[in-house]
Amino acid sequence: MSVEGSVVPTSDFAAFMGMIGMVAAMGFSSIGSAYGMAKSGVAVTSIGIMHPDKLMKSLIPVIMAGMIGIYGLLIGIILVTTKVTANNYSNFQGIAGFAGGLACGLSGLAAGIAIGIVGDAGVRAHAVQIKVFTPMIVILVFAEALGIFGLIIGIIAVSVQGPNVA
């Protein structure tokens, strides 16, 4: 697209795709995070009434679900502050920004749903049987890993430079 050192204005399409990638990362990650916190938070409040001694351990799924939203925020910050610029942002980079945002956002949505469901059932089961706590944490870690995988792929995708076409 550009010769080394030259300035090429960013097309509207490239800027739009990059910004939609930011919206996808933030939107889907936030929805997943909110669902996970709400679903597991309901179980935490019921545990707080029935078994107040187990309340602090029961907060782990809520905290893990909250982390999912941060992954989308990171991709959004990378796109808005360093990638989508007025000049030298190609259509390829715009599409890559969209793909990276979508990868991070949708994996965050999936991770948030998984954390919410496992957190809800795990916290309630932990109230009845204390031996359930460690397996619940292991499952939550694997669910959180889904979001981390999306974050890693998102960072790689939004950081790609694309082909140098003269």
N, C-alpha and C positions, 0 to 999 in steps of 0.2 A: 504494500500500500504506500509506504513512504520510503524515501531514500534516506539513508543515515543522515540525521541532522536536520531534515526538512520538517516543516510543520503542516500537518494535514488536519483540517477540522473534523471533529467527530460527527458522524452522521446521526440524524435523529433516531434511526432504527437502532444503532449500536447503543446510544445512550438509554433509549427506552428499554431495550433488553437487559442492560446492566441494572437499571433501576428496578425492573420487574423481578430480577434475581434477588435484589435486596428485599423487596416486599415478600417474595416467596419464602426466603430464609426466615425473616422476622415473623411473618404471619403464621406459617405452618408450625414453626418451632414454638411460638407463643401459644397456639391452640393446643398442641400436645402437652406443653408444660402446664397450662391451666387445667386441662382435663386430668392430668396425673395428680396435680396438687389437690384438686377438688375431690376426685374419687378416693384417694388415700386419706385426704383430710377428714372426710366424713367418718372413716373408721377410727382415726385418731381421736376425734371428739367423743365418739362412743366409748373408746377405751379410757379416756380421761374420766368418764363418769363411772364406769364399771370397775376399772383397775388403775387408779391414779399412780400406783407405783411403777407401772409399765409405760407411762406416758412419754418419757424422754426417748426411750428406745424406739417407740412407735413413730417418732418424727422423721426418721431416716428416709422413708419413701417420699415424704413431702419435700424434703431438702433435695433429694436426687431429682425429683420432677422439676424443681425450680432451676436446676442447673441446665436443663434442656433449653430453656429460653435463652440462656447466655450464649449457647452455641450459635443460634440464629443471629443474635446481636453481633457476635464477632464477625460473621460473614458480611452482615450489613455494614458494619464499620469499615471493613476492608474495601468493599465495593465503593462506598460513598466517599471515603476520604482519600483513597490512593489510586483507585482504578478508573472509575468513570470520570473522565476529564473532558474539557472542551476541545482538546486537540490530541491527535495520535491515539485515539481509542477506536480500534477497528471493529467491523461487524463481527468478525470471528471472536474477538474478546468480549463483545456484548453478548453473543450467544453462549460463550463459555461462562460468563458471569451469571446468566440466567440458569444454565445447567447446574452450576455450583450452588447457587441459591436454592434451587429446587431440590437438589440432592440433600443438602443440609436440612432444609425445611421439612421435607417429607420423611426423612429418617428421624428427625426430631418429633414429628407427629406420631410416628409408629412407636418410638421409644417412650413418649409420654403416655400413650394409651397402655402400653405394656406395663409401665411402672405403676400407673393408676390401678389397673386390675390386680396385679400381683401385690401391690401395697395394700389395697383394701382387704383382699382375702388373707394376706400374710399377717397383717396387724390383728385382724379378728381371730385368726388361728393362734397367734402368739398369746392372746389373752387366755386361751384355753390350755394350750400346751407350749411350755417354754422352749422345748427342743425344736420348734419350728423356726425360731429366730435365725439361726445360721443359714439354713437352706433358703430362707426368704431373702437374706442379704445377697447370697450368691446369685439367685435369679435376678434380683434388682441390678446387680453389677453387670450381668450380661445384657439386660435390657438397656441400661445406660450406655453400654458399649455400642449399641446401634446408633445412638445419637453421636457418639464420638467418631464412628466410622463416617457418618455423613459430614461431620465437621471437617475431617481430614480430606475427604474427596472434594468438598466445597472449597477448601483453601487451595488445593492443587488446581482445581478448575479455574478459579478466579485469578490465579497467579500466572496462568499460561500467557505467553506472548503471542502465539499464533504464527502463521506463516509470513515470511517476509516476501511480499510481492512487489516488485518494482513497477 
